[in-house]
Amino acid sequence: NHNHNHNQFLEQPVSQIRFKHNEFMRADSDPNDKATAAPIVVQHDEWENVSDFVLQEYIRDVSDELSNNLLSSLDEFMRRMAFLGVYSAQSRSRALMILEDMKNSRASQQLALELEQKEKDANVAYQKQMASQSDALLAAEMAQKIADGHTLETFLCCACQKTQEYGGIELRNCAHRMCYACFPSLVSSHIAASTIPKCVRCGMDIHQTDIKVHVDAHTADVVSDLQIKDMMSKQTDLHTCMAVNCQGCIIIEGSYMKEFACPECGERNCLKCKKIHFGNEQCYVPPPPPKPRPRPIKHRHGHGHGGVMNTGNYHMSNEEFINHWVNLTDIKSSTMIEVFDVPYHGAEWLTVCKHIRDPNKRHVERIQRIQNAKVWRAFWAYCQGQKQGNMHGTKVGGFWHGTRTHKPDVIWKSTGFLVSKSRIGNCLWYATENIYSMGGFQHSLPDGRQQVFLAFVCCGNHNDVKFIRNNQILNVYKDAATYPAYLLTYKNV
């Protein structure tokens, strides 16, 4: 039977089985004996009628019991088959084909195992990679939440005073924490009252980003509008458009602008008459008062004569003034327009200070002499003409003039004082006493110091120069009748 043959096959020494091609020898024959050594020719055996399945099972049993090298050693395999009685060419051919199929099957199985193992290894690596990516995504998400103002710690809500175990909102401006339920309600209640949302604990404004992230963008825009409205309401230089149904506004710093164009509707808003100007429309300017008629100059007791009032303003003549000029070669052709510092407490300095009526209240820090050759030539020519045509005589005096918001160099660097630039009375205004000009008409510097002009005025012609208000004010109707002689910089004591 099958088991019996199988056991004999295992117990039979390999040295006693010899097989080569189609020749088989008996185990007990003598190879030197020609009679016993003759090959046995077998044409048929009992395995020819056995099915491939049965033969395959026998071959499988043999191969399983023996070493795996059996499949790679053809001679050894054929010896084992001969022991089982596989002698005929047909049976041996079947056995070899089955052996080849088994080899292919085992190779396929081995390959399948290897592929399966590779697939398992790939799955393990993929799982590790996915876990790593998941951890990275989780870390990035956590970092983004913290950046957006989420807090992941357990805390006490500053609004409802309840412990929050699953995180909440940390305000950017003050770092106080609120729960997700209280924050939107707080923002909504402030918007309903048209007020800027604030922290319930410290009162600090809630950042717009917190509202945008934890409520929505529309609510953040509403709060932004409230903040802009609040900021604009605190502006002192805010001007709103005067057009009907226009909400436009603009901030104007300083008082140099006379009108502005609305940024919303584009209409011209006049700051002087407080209305809209259309096209080339300008503010109504009343005509100047009629120029006074010339009248003969009368002598006044105690006030001099010929329109020259004894007001204590005559301390320096034209000749004395021009002798103080420096860096000048020929006044007749010079184009000089410069200022020079008067030597401190020198003779010229002290003469200028004689015009100050309250020296104890003014600390003069600087006196600058103005040397504008062209303007001086016009003033000198006017003075000479008045001396020749005025029988009562003329006199040059020093009078005060303040420029208020205008910088003094606008005057001395150009053509001097101009009647055409006057805003009131179509004339230039001067004060006989410094108290008047220094009491509101002075020009203020950023560092707190003040500046006024001491101007020369040629007095004597009542048509061109007129004293008013009890001789405190001097009106000049002629450009050439005055010259900006000195610029004083001082502080009030």
C-alpha positions as CSV (number, residue, x, y, z in Angstrom):
1,N,0.0,0.0,0.0
2,H,0.9,3.7,-0.1
3,N,2.2,3.9,3.5
4,H,4.2,0.8,3.2
5,N,6.0,1.9,0.1
6,H,6.5,5.3,1.5
7,N,8.2,4.0,4.6
8,Q,10.4,1.6,2.6
9,F,11.4,4.6,0.4
10,L,12.5,6.5,3.5
11,E,14.4,3.6,5.0
12,Q,16.3,2.7,1.8
13,P,19.9,4.1,1.6
14,V,20.5,6.2,-1.3
15,S,23.8,4.4,-2.1
16,Q,21.8,1.3,-3.0
17,I,19.6,3.0,-5.6
18,R,21.2,3.9,-9.0
19,F,19.4,5.4,-11.9
20,K,20.6,6.9,-15.1
21,H,18.4,7.8,-18.0
22,N,16.4,4.8,-19.1
23,E,18.7,2.1,-17.5
24,F,17.9,0.6,-14.2
25,M,20.0,-2.0,-12.3
26,R,19.2,-4.4,-9.5
27,A,20.4,-3.5,-6.1
28,D,22.2,-6.8,-5.6
29,S,23.8,-7.1,-9.1
30,D,27.5,-7.0,-9.6
31,P,28.6,-4.4,-12.0
32,N,31.5,-6.4,-13.2
33,D,29.3,-9.3,-14.0
34,K,27.9,-8.9,-17.5
35,A,25.0,-11.2,-16.9
36,T,23.8,-9.4,-13.8
37,A,24.8,-6.0,-14.9
38,A,22.6,-5.9,-18.0
39,P,20.1,-3.1,-17.9
40,I,16.4,-3.9,-17.3
41,V,14.2,-2.6,-19.9
42,V,10.7,-1.8,-18.7
43,Q,8.1,-0.6,-21.1
44,H,5.2,-0.4,-18.7
45,D,4.6,-0.1,-15.0
46,E,1.7,0.1,-12.6
47,W,1.8,3.9,-12.4
48,E,0.7,4.4,-16.0
49,N,-2.9,3.7,-15.0
50,V,-2.8,5.9,-11.9
51,S,-4.4,9.4,-12.1
52,D,-2.3,12.5,-12.0
53,F,-3.8,13.4,-8.7
54,V,-2.7,10.2,-7.0
55,L,0.8,10.4,-8.5
56,Q,1.0,14.1,-7.5
57,E,0.1,13.2,-3.9
58,Y,2.9,10.6,-3.7
59,I,5.4,13.0,-5.2
60,R,4.2,15.8,-2.7
61,D,4.6,13.4,0.2
62,V,8.1,12.5,-0.8
63,S,9.1,16.1,-1.4
64,D,7.6,17.2,1.9
65,E,9.4,14.5,3.9
66,L,12.8,15.2,2.2
67,S,14.8,18.4,1.9
68,N,13.8,21.2,-0.4
69,N,16.9,20.5,-2.4
70,L,15.1,17.5,-3.8
71,L,13.3,19.7,-6.3
72,S,16.6,21.1,-7.5
73,S,18.3,17.7,-7.9
74,L,16.9,15.8,-10.9
75,D,19.0,12.7,-10.4
76,E,18.0,12.3,-6.7
77,F,14.4,12.8,-7.7
78,M,14.5,10.1,-10.3
79,R,16.2,7.6,-7.9
80,R,13.3,8.2,-5.5
81,M,10.8,7.7,-8.2
82,A,12.5,4.4,-9.2
83,F,12.2,3.2,-5.7
84,L,8.5,3.8,-5.9
85,G,8.3,1.7,-9.1
86,V,8.2,4.5,-11.6
87,Y,10.1,2.8,-14.4
88,S,8.4,3.4,-17.7
89,A,9.1,6.4,-19.9
90,Q,5.5,7.4,-19.7
91,S,5.4,7.4,-15.9
92,R,8.7,9.1,-15.6
93,S,7.6,11.8,-18.0
94,R,4.4,12.3,-16.0
95,A,6.5,12.5,-12.8
96,L,8.8,15.1,-14.3
97,M,5.9,17.2,-15.5
98,I,4.3,17.1,-12.1
99,L,7.6,18.0,-10.5
100,E,7.9,21.0,-12.8
101,D,4.4,22.1,-11.9
102,M,5.2,21.8,-8.2
103,K,8.3,23.8,-8.6
104,N,6.4,26.5,-10.4
105,S,3.6,26.4,-7.8
106,R,6.1,26.7,-5.0
107,A,7.8,29.6,-6.8
108,S,4.4,31.3,-7.3
109,Q,3.5,30.7,-3.6
110,Q,6.9,32.1,-2.6
111,L,6.4,35.2,-4.8
112,A,2.9,35.6,-3.5
113,L,4.2,35.5,0.1
114,E,6.8,38.0,-0.7
115,L,4.3,40.3,-2.4
116,E,2.0,39.9,0.6
117,Q,4.7,40.7,3.0
118,K,5.7,43.8,0.9
119,E,2.1,44.9,0.9
120,K,1.9,44.5,4.7
121,D,5.1,46.5,5.1
122,A,3.8,49.2,2.8
123,N,0.5,49.3,4.7
124,V,2.5,49.7,8.0
125,A,4.6,52.5,6.5
126,Y,1.5,54.2,5.1
127,Q,-0.3,54.0,8.5
128,K,2.8,55.5,10.2
129,Q,2.9,58.3,7.5
130,M,-0.8,59.0,7.9
131,A,-0.5,59.1,11.6
132,S,2.5,61.5,11.3
133,Q,0.5,63.7,8.9
134,S,-2.5,63.6,11.1
135,D,-0.4,64.7,14.1
136,A,1.0,67.6,12.0
137,L,-2.4,68.7,10.8
138,L,-3.7,68.5,14.3
139,A,-0.8,70.6,15.6
140,A,-1.3,73.2,12.8
141,E,-5.0,73.3,13.6
142,M,-4.4,73.8,17.3
143,A,-1.8,76.6,16.5
144,Q,-4.3,78.3,14.2
145,K,-7.0,78.2,16.8
146,I,-4.7,79.7,19.4
147,A,-3.7,82.4,16.9
148,D,-7.4,83.1,16.2
149,G,-8.0,83.8,19.9
150,H,-9.3,80.4,21.0
151,T,-8.2,79.2,24.4
152,L,-8.1,75.5,25.0
153,E,-7.6,75.6,28.8
154,T,-10.2,75.4,31.5
155,F,-11.1,78.9,32.6
156,L,-13.7,81.0,34.4
157,C,-15.8,83.1,31.9
158,C,-15.5,86.8,32.9
159,A,-19.1,87.4,31.7
160,C,-21.2,84.6,33.1
161,Q,-18.7,83.5,35.8
162,K,-19.0,79.8,34.9
163,T,-16.2,77.4,34.5
164,Q,-15.5,76.4,30.9
165,E,-13.9,73.0,30.4
166,Y,-13.9,72.9,26.6
167,G,-12.2,76.2,25.8
168,G,-13.4,79.6,24.8
169,I,-12.2,83.0,23.5
170,E,-9.2,85.0,24.7
171,L,-9.6,88.7,23.8
172,R,-6.6,90.2,22.0
173,N,-6.5,93.6,23.6
174,C,-6.7,92.5,27.3
175,A,-6.3,88.7,27.3
176,H,-9.5,88.2,29.4
177,R,-11.5,85.1,28.5
178,M,-15.1,84.6,27.6
179,C,-17.1,81.5,26.7
180,Y,-18.5,81.0,23.2
181,A,-22.1,81.7,24.3
182,C,-21.4,85.1,26.1
183,F,-19.2,86.7,23.5
184,P,-21.8,87.1,20.6
185,S,-24.4,88.2,23.1
186,L,-22.1,90.9,24.5
187,V,-21.2,92.2,21.0
188,S,-24.9,92.3,19.9
189,S,-26.0,94.2,23.0
190,H,-23.4,96.9,22.4
191,I,-24.3,97.2,18.7
192,A,-28.0,97.5,19.7
193,A,-27.1,100.4,21.9
194,S,-24.8,102.0,19.2
195,T,-21.8,101.7,21.4
196,I,-18.4,100.1,20.8
197,P,-18.2,96.5,22.3
198,K,-16.0,96.5,25.4
199,C,-14.6,93.8,27.7
200,V,-17.0,93.4,30.7
201,R,-14.1,93.1,33.1
202,C,-11.7,95.9,32.2
203,G,-13.7,98.0,29.8
204,M,-11.1,97.9,27.0
205,D,-12.4,98.0,23.4
206,I,-12.8,94.5,21.8
207,H,-10.6,94.1,18.7
208,Q,-12.3,93.9,15.4
209,T,-10.5,90.6,14.5
210,D,-12.0,88.9,17.6
211,I,-15.5,89.9,16.3
212,K,-14.7,88.8,12.7
213,V,-13.4,85.4,13.8
214,H,-15.8,84.5,16.5
215,V,-19.0,86.2,15.2
216,D,-18.9,87.2,11.5
217,A,-17.4,89.7,9.1
218,H,-20.6,91.8,8.8
219,T,-20.7,92.4,12.5
220,A,-17.1,93.4,12.5
221,D,-17.8,96.0,9.8
222,V,-20.7,97.4,11.9
223,V,-18.3,97.8,14.8
224,S,-15.7,99.4,12.6
225,D,-18.3,102.0,11.5
226,L,-19.1,102.7,15.2
227,Q,-15.4,103.2,15.9
228,I,-14.9,105.5,13.0
229,K,-18.0,107.5,14.1
230,D,-16.7,107.8,17.6
231,M,-13.2,108.9,16.4
232,M,-14.7,111.5,14.1
233,S,-16.9,112.9,16.9
234,K,-13.8,113.7,18.9
235,Q,-12.2,115.7,16.2
236,T,-12.2,119.4,16.8
237,D,-11.3,120.2,13.2
238,L,-14.1,118.1,11.6
239,H,-16.2,119.9,9.0
240,T,-19.3,118.2,7.6
241,C,-20.7,118.9,4.1
242,M,-23.4,121.6,3.9
243,A,-25.2,119.9,1.0
244,V,-28.6,118.5,1.8
245,N,-28.7,114.7,2.4
246,C,-24.9,114.4,2.3
247,Q,-23.0,112.8,5.1
248,G,-19.5,113.7,3.8
249,C,-17.0,115.1,6.2
250,I,-13.4,116.2,6.2
251,I,-10.7,117.2,8.8
252,I,-9.0,120.5,8.2
253,E,-6.0,121.4,10.3
254,G,-5.3,125.1,10.6
255,S,-7.2,128.1,9.3
256,Y,-5.6,128.7,6.0
257,M,-8.3,127.0,3.9
258,K,-11.3,129.1,2.8
259,E,-13.3,126.3,1.3
260,F,-13.1,122.5,0.7
261,A,-14.6,120.0,-1.8
262,C,-16.7,117.3,-0.1
263,P,-15.1,113.9,-0.5
264,E,-18.5,112.3,-1.0
265,C,-20.5,114.6,-3.3
266,G,-17.7,116.9,-4.5
267,E,-19.6,120.2,-3.7
268,R,-17.6,123.3,-2.8
269,N,-18.2,124.2,0.9
270,C,-17.3,127.7,1.8
271,L,-16.0,128.0,5.4
272,K,-16.5,131.8,5.4
273,C,-20.2,132.1,4.5
274,K,-21.1,128.5,5.6
275,K,-22.9,127.5,2.4
276,I,-22.4,125.6,-0.9
277,H,-20.8,127.6,-3.8
278,F,-21.8,126.5,-7.3
279,G,-19.7,127.0,-10.4
280,N,-17.4,130.1,-10.1
281,E,-19.5,131.6,-7.3
282,Q,-17.5,133.5,-4.6
283,C,-18.3,135.0,-1.3
284,Y,-19.9,138.5,-1.4
285,V,-17.3,141.1,-0.6
286,P,-18.7,144.5,0.4
287,P,-17.2,147.5,-1.4
288,P,-14.4,149.3,0.4
289,P,-15.4,152.5,2.2
290,P,-14.9,155.7,0.2
291,K,-11.5,157.2,0.4
292,P,-11.5,160.3,2.6
293,R,-11.3,163.6,0.9
294,P,-8.1,165.5,1.1
295,R,-8.3,168.2,3.6
296,P,-5.8,170.8,4.7
297,I,-3.6,169.8,7.6
298,K,-4.3,171.8,10.7
299,H,-1.9,172.5,13.5
300,R,-2.8,170.6,16.7
301,H,-1.8,171.9,20.0
302,G,0.6,169.5,21.7
303,H,0.8,167.1,18.7
304,G,3.2,168.7,16.3
305,H,2.2,169.9,12.9
306,G,1.8,168.9,9.3
307,G,0.3,165.5,10.1
308,V,3.3,164.5,12.2
309,M,2.0,163.5,15.6
310,N,4.1,163.7,18.7
311,T,3.6,160.0,19.7
312,G,7.2,159.2,20.8
313,N,8.0,157.0,17.8
314,Y,10.7,159.2,16.2
315,H,14.1,157.8,17.4
316,M,16.0,157.1,14.2
317,S,16.4,158.9,10.8
318,N,16.8,157.4,7.4
319,E,20.4,158.3,7.3
320,E,21.1,156.7,10.6
321,F,19.3,153.5,9.5
322,I,21.1,153.2,6.2
323,N,24.5,153.7,7.9
324,H,23.9,150.5,9.9
325,W,23.6,148.4,6.7
326,V,26.5,145.9,6.1
327,N,27.8,144.1,3.1
328,L,26.5,146.8,0.8
329,T,28.6,148.5,-2.0
330,D,26.0,150.7,-3.9
331,I,22.4,151.1,-2.7
332,K,21.4,152.5,-6.0
333,S,22.1,149.3,-7.9
334,S,22.1,146.6,-5.2
335,T,19.6,143.7,-5.4
336,M,20.2,142.7,-1.8
337,I,17.4,141.0,0.1
338,E,18.8,139.8,3.5
339,V,18.4,140.1,7.2
340,F,21.3,140.8,9.7
341,D,21.3,140.4,13.4
342,V,21.7,143.7,15.3
343,P,24.5,143.5,17.9
344,Y,23.1,142.7,21.2
345,H,22.8,145.7,23.5
346,G,24.7,147.9,21.0
347,A,23.7,151.4,20.1
348,E,21.4,150.3,17.3
349,W,19.8,147.7,19.6
350,L,19.1,150.2,22.3
351,T,17.6,152.7,19.8
352,V,15.2,150.1,18.6
353,C,14.2,149.2,22.1
354,K,13.3,152.9,22.8
355,H,10.1,152.3,20.8
356,I,8.9,149.7,23.4
357,R,6.6,151.3,25.9
358,D,6.6,148.3,28.4
359,P,10.1,147.0,28.3
360,N,9.7,145.3,31.7
361,K,7.1,143.0,30.2
362,R,9.0,142.0,27.1
363,H,12.2,140.0,26.9
364,V,13.7,140.8,23.5
365,E,15.9,137.9,22.4
366,R,16.7,138.9,18.8
367,I,16.5,142.0,16.6
368,Q,17.1,141.5,12.8
369,R,17.7,144.4,10.4
370,I,16.0,144.0,7.1
371,Q,18.1,145.1,4.1
372,N,15.8,144.9,1.0
373,A,17.5,147.3,-1.4
374,K,14.6,147.6,-3.9
375,V,12.0,148.4,-1.3
376,W,14.3,150.8,0.5
377,R,14.9,152.8,-2.7
378,A,11.2,153.2,-3.2
379,F,10.7,154.3,0.4
380,W,13.7,156.7,0.2
381,A,12.4,158.3,-3.0
382,Y,9.0,158.8,-1.4
383,C,10.5,160.4,1.7
384,Q,12.6,162.8,-0.5
385,G,9.5,163.8,-2.6
386,Q,7.5,164.5,0.5
387,K,10.3,166.7,1.9
388,Q,10.4,168.8,-1.2
389,G,6.6,169.3,-1.7
390,N,5.4,169.5,1.9
391,M,5.8,173.0,3.4
392,H,5.0,171.7,6.9
393,G,7.8,169.1,6.7
394,T,7.8,165.3,7.1
395,K,9.2,162.9,9.6
396,V,10.1,159.2,9.6
397,G,8.9,157.2,12.7
398,G,9.0,153.7,13.9
399,F,5.6,152.0,14.2
400,W,4.5,148.5,15.0
401,H,2.9,145.9,12.8
402,G,2.0,142.2,13.5
403,T,1.3,139.6,10.8
404,R,-0.6,137.1,13.0
405,T,-0.8,133.8,11.0
406,H,1.4,134.9,8.1
407,K,5.2,134.4,8.3
408,P,7.1,137.7,8.4
409,D,9.5,136.6,5.7
410,V,6.6,136.6,3.2
411,I,6.8,140.4,3.5
412,W,10.4,141.3,3.8
413,K,11.6,138.8,1.2
414,S,9.3,140.2,-1.5
415,T,8.0,143.7,-2.1
416,G,7.4,144.8,1.5
417,F,4.0,146.0,2.8
418,L,1.3,146.2,0.1
419,V,-2.0,148.0,0.3
420,S,-3.5,145.5,-2.1
421,K,-3.0,142.7,0.4
422,S,-5.0,144.5,3.1
423,R,-8.3,142.9,4.2
424,I,-9.9,145.9,5.8
425,G,-10.2,149.5,4.8
426,N,-8.0,149.3,1.7
427,C,-5.0,150.5,3.7
428,L,-2.1,149.2,5.9
429,W,-2.5,149.3,9.7
430,Y,0.2,150.2,12.2
431,A,0.2,150.9,15.9
432,T,2.0,153.7,17.7
433,E,2.4,151.5,20.8
434,N,3.9,148.0,20.9
435,I,1.2,147.0,23.4
436,Y,-1.4,147.0,20.7
437,S,0.5,144.9,18.1
438,M,1.9,142.5,20.8
439,G,-1.6,142.0,22.3
440,G,-3.0,139.7,19.6
441,F,-1.6,140.6,16.2
442,Q,1.9,139.1,16.8
443,H,3.2,136.1,14.9
444,S,3.7,133.0,17.1
445,L,6.6,130.6,16.5
446,P,6.3,126.9,17.3
447,D,8.7,127.2,20.3
448,G,6.4,129.9,22.0
449,R,8.3,133.0,21.0
450,Q,6.6,135.9,19.3
451,Q,7.6,138.2,16.4
452,V,6.5,141.7,15.3
453,F,7.8,144.3,12.8
454,L,9.1,147.8,13.7
455,A,8.3,149.5,10.4
456,F,9.4,153.0,9.2
457,V,6.5,155.2,8.1
458,C,7.0,158.6,6.4
459,C,4.5,160.8,8.1
460,G,3.3,164.3,6.9
461,N,1.0,163.7,3.9
462,H,-2.5,163.3,5.3
463,N,-3.7,161.7,2.0
464,D,-1.2,158.9,2.3
465,V,-0.7,158.6,6.1
466,K,-3.5,159.1,8.6
467,F,-3.6,158.9,12.4
468,I,-6.9,157.6,13.9
469,R,-8.3,156.4,17.3
470,N,-6.6,159.2,19.4
471,N,-3.4,158.7,17.5
472,Q,-3.0,155.1,18.5
473,I,-3.5,153.7,15.0
474,L,-1.8,154.7,11.8
475,N,-3.5,154.0,8.4
476,V,-1.1,154.1,5.4
477,Y,-2.6,154.3,1.8
478,K,0.7,154.3,-0.1
479,D,3.0,151.3,-0.4
480,A,6.1,153.4,-0.7
481,A,5.3,155.4,2.4
482,T,6.4,152.5,4.7
483,Y,9.4,150.1,5.0
484,P,9.8,146.9,7.2
485,A,12.9,148.0,9.0
486,Y,13.3,145.6,11.9
487,L,12.0,142.2,13.0
488,L,11.9,141.6,16.8
489,T,11.7,138.2,18.4
490,Y,10.7,138.2,22.0
491,K,9.0,136.5,24.9
492,N,6.4,137.9,27.3
493,V,7.7,138.2,30.8
